[in-house]
Amino acid sequence: MKFLDNIPLATLVIISLTLGLAPFTPPHVWTKLQMLFSGALVEPIDIFDLLMHGLPWLALFAKLGRMAVVKPDA
């Protein structure tokens, strides 16, 4: 968790908004999530694509959750 604590929040926000949403019309991660829930996410490239576009969002949410739970050192 120390690794996640060392990543600045602004960096995760920027990465999530750029890599996480690119291409922007429609957001690629949204398309891959729709494929996942419909059962059409079967090709290895699509699974890799979901991981690549979804990882920044997972890291951002993990950081925000950790910030909400862990109090900073005094």
N, C-alpha and C positions, 0 to 999 in steps of 0.2 A: 504494500500500500504506500510505502515511502515514495515509490516511483510516481504514482498518481498524484501524491501531494506536491511533488516538485514541478509538475507541469502547470504553468500559469493558466488560470481560467480563461483569460482572453484568447490564448492560443487555441484552446479546445473549442471555444465559440467560433473562431474564424475558420478552423479546419472543418467543423461540423457544417457551417453555412456554405463553404466552398466545395470541398470534396464530398461531404455528406449529401448535398442536394444536386450536384452537377450530374448530368445536364439539367438545366433548370425548368424546362417545359416538356413534359411534366417532370417533377423531381424523380430521379432515377431510383432512389431508395424506396419511394412510395410505390413505384411500378413493381419493384422486386418483392415488396411486402405483399402486394396484391397477388402476385404469382404464388408466393408462399402459402397464403391462406386459401387460394383456390386449388392448390395441389399441382400447379403447373411448373413449379420450381424444381426441375429434375436434372437439368443439364449442369455439369460441373462448372462451366463458365458462369452460369447464372448464380450458382451458390457462391462462388468466389466473388462475384460482383456484389451480391448482397452483403457479404462480409466486409468487402472493401468500403462500401458506401455506408454501412451500418456501424462499423467500429468506432468512428469518431463520435457518433451519437451515444453509443454505449459508454464510451470513456467520459463524455460530458456529463451524462446522467449519474455515472458512478462518482465523479468528482463532486457534483452538486449534492448528492446524497451523503457523501462522506463529510462535506462541509457542514451539512445540517446536523449531523450526528456528533462529529468530533469537535470538541472545543479547542480553539488555538491555545498554544502554550502561553502562559502569562509571563 
